[in-house]
Amino acid sequence: MIEDYICLDLETTGLNPKTDKIIEIGAVKVRNGEIIDSFETFVAPERKLEQRIVELTGITDEMLENAPSKEEVIPKFIQFAGEDILLGHSVLFDYSFMKRAAVNCKLTFERQGIDTLKIARKFLPELESRSLGFLCSHYQIAHNAHRAMADAIATVNLYKKLCELFYNEEDFKPAPLVYKVKRETPITKPQKERLYRLLELHKLSLEQDSDMSKFLEMEVDKLTRNEASRYTDQILSRYGR
């Protein structure tokens, strides 16, 4: 049974690692089955949060106002994690966000992982849900849902319970986590100029367009080439050239 690992949980601006950003990291280091250290921080997403994310997590824009950038945070987390196996509930979700952030910081992040969600789906098919919150309630595990550190600690306790009930070497062994990603390059000068022209041209309309509010709160200089192309396409589709 694996008793030495890092349990990682993230809060993010959405579900897509290509377009969304990390806003909170919670991780605990486990040795011999017990938590011995922790890593917890907000991360600046460089955009305003959507209301649904505020309602889900309780994290607000004010809480992130002075948060460190991913360039500050990711190297520290990778040093904290060492070469440990990752544990998570839907671990590939958290890994994909973390690997993309690492690659964009010119770092590598290759890991093996254990997924408590996958284990629960195998051994608890009769339950109406295998979400972390539902499973914690089912097994009477203390849990403050949708905050990274609380979710990480709850996942450790869930893993212990699943091991106690169902452990076998085959279903609980770590597997390579696979998520392919290339480093994103910064916005180009022509892209930047075009975006500024479009913003100026459609200023009055954009200010009234709630769908574009997330983009308007971002700094154009901090966009990647892919983000710049995506937002340019959105503006053109709504307002034309």
N, C-alpha and C positions, 0 to 999 in steps of 0.2 A: 504494500500500500504506500502511495506517495504521500509523505508527510512534510516534505520540504518544498516550498513553492512560493510564488507571489500571487496573491489574489488581486485582480485589477477590476475596477469599475469606473466608467466615465459617464458624465452628463454632457450632452451635446446640444447643438442648436437644431438638430433634426436627425434623420435616420440614414442619410446618404453621405458616406465619407468623402465623396468627390466634391460635394457642394456645401456640406455642413462643417461645423467647427466644434472642437472640444471646448467646454466651458468649465469643467471641473474634473479633477483626477483624484480618485481615492484608491489607495493600494495598501495592503498589509503584507509583511514578510512573515512566513510561517516556517518554524523549525520544530521538528518532532511533534507536529500537530498543533503547536501553540503559537499564537501571534507574539512576535518579539520586537517588531518595529513597524512603523507606518509612514506613509507619504500622502500628504493631502494638500491640494492647492486649487485655487481658481485659476483659469487661463483666459486671457483676453481674447474674445472672438473677433474683435475689430468690426463689430456690427451690433445693431440693436437686437434684443431678443424678441421673438414673436410672443404674443400673449399666451398662446397655448403652452409654450415652454416654461414661461413664468408660472403658470397655473400648475403645471405638472411637477416642476422641481422646487418651486419656492425661491428660485434664484432670480434676482432682479438685475437690471442694468446698473443700479447703484452699487450693488455688491461686487460687480465686475469692473467698476470704474478705475480702480488702481491695481487691477490684477496684472501679474507678469505676463509677458508674451510667450508664445510657444517656444521661441528661440531661447528663452531663459529657462523654461520649465523642462522641456523634453530631454536635454542632456542630463539634467539632475535625476529625472525619473529613470533613465536608462542606466545610470550609475547605481541607483538604488536597487534596480531589478537584477543587476548582474546577468548571469546566464540562466537564471531560474526558469523552471516550468511556470507557465501562466495558468491560473485557475480563473474561471469566470462562468457566469450564467449567460449563455450565448456568447461564448468567449471570442468567437471570430468577429463579432460586432466591435467590441472594444479593441481587439487587436488591429483591425483594419484601420480604425481612426488613428491609433497610436503609430502604426507603421507608416501611414501616409505622412503624419506629422514628422516622424523621424527622418524619412527620406527627404522631405522638404527642408530639413535642417542639416542635410548632408551626412546623416548618420544611418547605420544599419540597425535593423531590429527583426531578427529571425528567431522564432521561438517554437517550442512544442507546448501544447496546451491540453487541459482537461476541461470538459464542458459539462457542468451540472445539468444544464437544460437537456442535452443529449442523453445523459444518464436517466433523467427523470422520464423522458419520453419512452425510453426502453422499458423501464421497470414499473412505471405508473400510468399505463395507458387508460386506466379506468377513471382517472381524475378529470374533472371538467376543464381544468387549466393546469399548465405546468409553469406558469409565470413565477418569478421569484417571490412576489408578494403572496400569491396563493399558496405556494409550497411552504413558506414560512408560517403562514396561518395554519395550514394543515398539520404541521409538526410542532406548532407552538414555539416557534423561534422568534425572538424579539427582532423587530425590523422597522426602521423608519424609511419608507420607500422613497426612491427617486432622489436620494442624495448619495454621492459617490462612496464616501467612506462607510456609511451605514449599509449600503448595498454590498460592499466588499466584505464587511464583517459578517453580514447575514449569509453570504455565499459560502464563506468558510464553515460556518455552523451547519449549513445545509449539506455541504460536501461530507462533513463528518457523519451526519445522520444517514445519508445515502450509503456511505461506506459501511456503517454499522448494520444496515438492513440488507444490502444487496452486493457487497463487495465480491468481485472476482477479478482476476488479473487482466483478462481480456477486455472487459467493458470499462475498466477504470484506468487503463494505461494511457499515458499521454500520446498525442498524435501531432505530427507537424502541422503548424498553422500556415495556410497558404493564402496569400493575398498579394497579387501583383500590382505594383504601382511604380510609376516613373516620377522623378522629381519635377515639380511644376516650376516653370520659369516666370519671372516677373513680367508685368504688363510692358508692352513696347511703347516707344514714344508715339508712333502713329496711332496706336490703339487709344492711348491716353488723350491725345488731341481730339480724336473723333468722339470719344465719350464726353469730353468737356463741351464740344460743339453741340452735341445732341442734348445735353443737360441744359445748356443755355437756350437752345431753340425751343425746348418744350417745358421750360421752367414752370410756368403757371399750371400746366396740365399735370406735371409730375408731382407737384406739391399736393394735388388733390387725389393722387392715385395711391391707395393704400397697398396695392399689390407690389408697388415699387419701393415702399418705404424701407424695406430691409437694405436694398441697394443704396438708397440715398444716404443712409447713415454710415456707410462704409467710406473709407478714404480711397479715392481712386488710385493713389500712388501705391497702395498696399495690395491691389488686386493682382492675381496671376493672369497670364495670357488667356487661359481657359475661362476664368471668371469674367475677364473683360469681354471676351467674345460672347459669352452667354448673356451678359447684361446688355450689351449692344443689341443683340438679336431681340431681347425682350422689349427694349425701347422701340426698335424699328417695327416690331409686330403690333405694338399698341398705337404708335403715333406716326408711323411712316417716316420717310426721309426728310 
